[in-house]
C-alpha cells in the first residue's frame, strides 16, 4: 500500500488575496496570477533532484512498474508543467517518495 502525505503549510501573509464580491466567471481574482503549472513543475523537479534521478532512470523505473513512456515525452511534460496528478503519483512511487511538502512561495517584489 502506498501512502503519500502532502503537507500544505499555510501562511496567509504570503498567500494572494482573493477577490471578495459577486462571483462571475469573467471576473478575475488575484489567484489568477498564480502560475500553477510552474508550481507543479518546481515541486516535481525538486523531488527528482532530491532523489538524484534523471529522466532516463525515471523511464526505467516506470518500465519496472509496467508504465510505458519515453524520456522525451517525460521531459516535455515536466518542462511544460502540464501533467496529471496520476502522473505525479507515478513519479512519486518511482522515486520512493512517501511525503511531499508544499510550502507557500514568497510574493514577487
N, C-alpha and C positions, 0 to 999 in steps of 0.2 A: 504494500500500500504506500502510495506517495502522498506526502503532506508537504505542501509549500505554504509557509506562513508569509503573508505580505503585510508588513508593518507600515502604516501610514502615520507619520508624525505630524501633528497639526500645530502650526504656529500661526495664528490668524494674522499677526502683524506682517507676515511675509506673503500672505495669500492675496490675490487680486480681489478688489471689491466688486461685488455683483450689483447689477442694476436692480433697483427696487422700483416697482411700478407695474403697470399693466403688462401682462405677458402678450407678446406679439412676435410671431416668427420673423418679422422683418426688423425688430429692434435688436440692437447688439449690446451685449454686456461686456464688461471688462475681461471676462474669462475668454471671450472670443479671440483675444490676442495671444493666448497661451498656445504654443505650438506643441500639441500633444504627440505628434509623430516624432518630433525631435526629442521629447522627453522619453518616449518609449525606446528610441534608438540608444540614447545615453544609458538607460538602465540595462539594456541587453548587452551593449558593448562593454560596460563596466563589469558585468558578470563574466563575460568571455575573457576579459583581461585578467580578472582575479583568478580565474581558473587556468589561465595560460593556454587556452585552447584556440587554435586557428580555425578558419572556416574549413580547411581541408580535413582537420581532425574531427570537426563537428559533423561533416558529411559521413565520415567513417563511423562515428558513434550513432548517427541516425540509421545507417545501414544495419548496424548491430541491433537496433531497436525495430527493424523492419520498415523503416521510413525511407522512401526513395526521394532523393533531392540531389542537387549538384552545387558545387562551390560557387559558381557564378550566380545562380538563382538566389542562394542564401545571401551572398554579399550584396546583391541588388536589393533584396527585400529589406535587409537590415539598414542599408545605406539610406533608403527612402523613409525608413521608419514606418512603413505600411505593412504590418503583419498582424495576423490574428492572435488572439490570446492563446488559442490552441498551439500555434507555432511557438509562442513564448514558453508555454508549458513544456513542449517537446525539447526546447533548448535547455530549460532548467533541469529536466530529467537527464539529458545527455551530459550536462555539466555537473551532475550530482549536487545541485544546489537545493537546499531544503527551505531556505528563507531569503526573502528579498526585502530590503528596506527602501522605502520610497520617501525621501525627505523633501521638505519644501526647498525650493531653489530661491536664492536671493533675487530680489527685484532688480531688473536692469536699471542702471542710472544714467 
